[in-house]
Amino acid sequence: MKFKVQITECDNIIKFIIRHKFIKGNSKLTAIKKDNSIMICDINVRYNCKGIGTTLVKHLIQYAKDNHYNKITGWISSVDLDHIDRLKHFYGKFGFEISKSDDKDDPIRIYNLNLSI
Ligand SMILES: CC(C)(COP(=O)(O)OP(=O)(O)OC[C@H]1O[C@@H](n2cnc3c(N)ncnc32)[C@H](O)[C@@H]1OP(=O)(O)O)[C@@H](O)C(=O)NCCC(=O)NCCS
């Protein structure tokens, strides 16, 4: 299925939004731009496993390439451990390196995500 993505930017925050015609609420990816990298803050889709998340991340990667960023980062938190297999597959297929976090100040952060552009 093809989804139309709207991009909005305000200061260093960028959002990739997919609006659904007959469904209340949007699917979106929110990220923060800092120096040469973009950090994913949140990704939320209305329906899992329909290719919506893939479309959002592909747009983010294309945006990063077009605007000469050299890295996309993010993290997986403990609240998402119930679907960790899906997340590992999801980020892995774009080439994200997934490494255990040892950030003692942020125990909720379980894995770090890193993609070199
Ligand atoms: C992770 C998430 C954002 C992905 O969005 P999505 O629209 O479901 O993703 P897609 O449909 O594009 O892709 C899902 C992929 O996971 C795969 N998958 C589904 N269940 C799986 C499982 N149990 N194990 C491994 N892979 C699985 C699908 O086959 C698909 O892979 P494919 O494209 O190679 O066929 C969404 O599913 C989700 O979990 N949202 C909850 C919030 C969240 O976890 N946010 C991320 C915080 S880091």
The ligand as a Gaussian input file, in Angstrom:
#p B3LYP/6-31G(d) Opt

LIG

0 1
 C        7.787000      -0.806000      15.327000
 C        6.657000      -0.107000      14.622000
 C        6.806000       1.385000      14.800000
 C        6.776000      -0.454000      13.145000
 O        5.702000       0.082000      12.403000
 P        4.863000      -0.880000      11.419000
 O        3.998000      -0.012000      10.601000
 O        4.222000      -1.952000      12.211000
 O        6.069000      -1.488000      10.536000
 P        6.027000      -2.195000       9.123000
 O        4.669000      -2.777000       8.869000
 O        6.542000      -1.249000       8.118000
 O        7.126000      -3.345000       9.330000
 C        7.009000      -4.272000      10.362000
 C        7.981000      -5.395000      10.106000
 O        8.078000      -6.222000      11.289000
 C        7.878000      -7.580000      10.913000
 N        7.351000      -8.272000      12.091000
 C        6.106000      -8.225000      12.604000
 N        6.026000      -8.977000      13.710000
 C        7.263000      -9.501000      13.914000
 C        7.830000     -10.373000      14.897000
 N        7.112000     -10.838000      15.928000
 N        9.145000     -10.689000      14.784000
 C        9.894000     -10.216000      13.776000
 N        9.406000      -9.401000      12.812000
 C        8.106000      -9.035000      12.877000
 C        6.942000      -7.487000       9.722000
 O        6.972000      -8.667000       8.940000
 C        7.562000      -6.301000       8.984000
 O        8.733000      -6.674000       8.328000
 P        8.881000      -6.712000       6.711000
 O        8.622000      -5.305000       6.232000
 O       10.275000      -7.168000       6.482000
 O        7.833000      -7.669000       6.221000
 C        5.290000      -0.567000      15.170000
 O        5.028000      -1.878000      14.790000
 C        5.208000      -0.535000      16.683000
 O        5.526000      -1.465000      17.333000
 N        4.746000       0.547000      17.283000
 C        4.598000       0.633000      18.741000
 C        5.437000       1.772000      19.293000
 C        6.909000       1.452000      19.242000
 O        7.363000       0.376000      19.552000
 N        7.690000       2.440000      18.802000
 C        9.104000       2.269000      18.602000
 C        9.907000       2.702000      19.755000
 S       11.646000       2.550000      19.399000

